[in-house]
């Protein structure tokens, strides 16, 4: 009788342990999937930051070119204004 009860208790404990192991396995799988998802999201975020950095560098380069072109245009406008003033002065003297 005592041996039978002890065997039943051992079976109950073994069953509880097996259930706990199953639950831990499921939790471990879920944690692993979450880590994989976070890792994938981090990699995608890193890629997006790299693209934004590249786009920013291109925009900066383009902005510098526009600024340089605007400077040249301003210089040419000043030269043209002087030429027109000289031409008008010459016409008035004639």
C-alpha positions as CSV (number, residue, x, y, z in Angstrom):
1,X,0.0,0.0,0.0
2,X,2.8,2.5,0.9
3,X,4.7,1.5,-2.2
4,X,1.7,2.1,-4.4
5,X,1.1,5.6,-2.9
6,X,4.7,6.5,-3.3
7,X,4.6,5.4,-6.9
8,X,1.5,7.5,-7.5
9,X,3.2,10.5,-5.9
10,X,6.3,10.0,-8.0
11,X,4.0,9.8,-11.1
12,X,2.2,13.0,-10.1
13,X,5.5,14.8,-9.5
14,X,6.9,13.4,-12.8
15,X,3.8,14.6,-14.6
16,X,4.1,18.1,-13.1
17,X,7.7,18.2,-14.1
18,X,6.9,17.2,-17.6
19,X,4.2,19.8,-17.8
20,X,6.6,22.5,-16.5
21,X,9.2,21.4,-19.0
22,X,6.6,21.7,-21.8
23,X,5.6,25.2,-20.7
24,X,9.2,26.3,-20.4
25,X,9.9,24.9,-23.9
26,X,7.0,26.9,-25.3
27,X,8.1,30.0,-23.4
28,X,11.7,29.6,-24.7
29,X,10.4,29.2,-28.3
30,X,8.3,32.4,-27.9
31,X,11.3,34.3,-26.4
32,X,13.5,33.1,-29.3
33,X,10.9,34.2,-31.9
34,X,10.7,37.6,-30.2
35,X,14.4,38.0,-30.2
36,X,14.5,37.0,-33.9
37,X,11.8,39.6,-34.6
38,X,13.6,42.3,-32.6
39,X,16.9,41.5,-34.4
40,X,15.2,41.6,-37.8
41,X,13.6,45.0,-36.9
42,X,16.9,46.3,-35.7
43,X,18.6,45.3,-38.9
44,X,15.8,47.0,-40.9
45,X,16.1,50.1,-38.8
46,X,19.9,50.1,-39.4
47,X,19.4,49.8,-43.1
48,X,16.8,52.6,-43.1
49,X,19.3,54.9,-41.2
50,X,22.0,54.0,-43.7
51,X,19.7,55.0,-46.6
52,X,18.7,58.2,-44.8
53,X,22.3,59.1,-44.2
54,X,23.1,58.5,-47.9
55,X,20.1,60.5,-49.0
56,X,21.2,63.3,-46.6
57,X,24.7,63.3,-48.1
58,X,23.2,63.5,-51.6
59,X,20.9,66.4,-50.5
60,X,23.9,68.2,-48.9
61,X,25.9,67.8,-52.1
62,X,23.1,69.0,-54.3
63,X,22.5,72.0,-51.9
64,X,26.1,73.0,-52.2
65,X,25.9,72.8,-56.0
66,X,22.8,75.0,-56.0
67,X,24.5,77.5,-53.7
68,X,27.6,77.6,-56.0
69,X,25.3,78.0,-59.0
70,X,23.4,80.8,-57.3
71,X,26.8,82.5,-56.5
72,X,27.8,82.3,-60.1
73,X,24.4,83.7,-61.2
74,X,24.8,86.6,-58.8
75,X,28.2,87.4,-60.1
76,X,27.0,87.3,-63.7
77,X,24.0,89.5,-62.8
78,X,26.4,92.1,-61.3
79,X,28.5,92.0,-64.4
80,X,25.5,92.3,-66.6
81,X,24.2,95.3,-64.6
82,X,27.6,97.0,-64.9
83,X,27.6,96.4,-68.7
84,X,24.1,97.8,-69.0
85,X,25.1,100.9,-66.9
86,X,28.2,101.4,-69.0
87,X,26.1,101.0,-72.2
88,X,23.5,103.5,-70.9
89,X,26.3,105.9,-69.9
90,X,27.9,105.6,-73.3
91,X,24.5,106.3,-75.0
92,X,23.9,109.4,-72.9
93,X,27.3,110.8,-73.8
94,X,26.6,110.2,-77.5
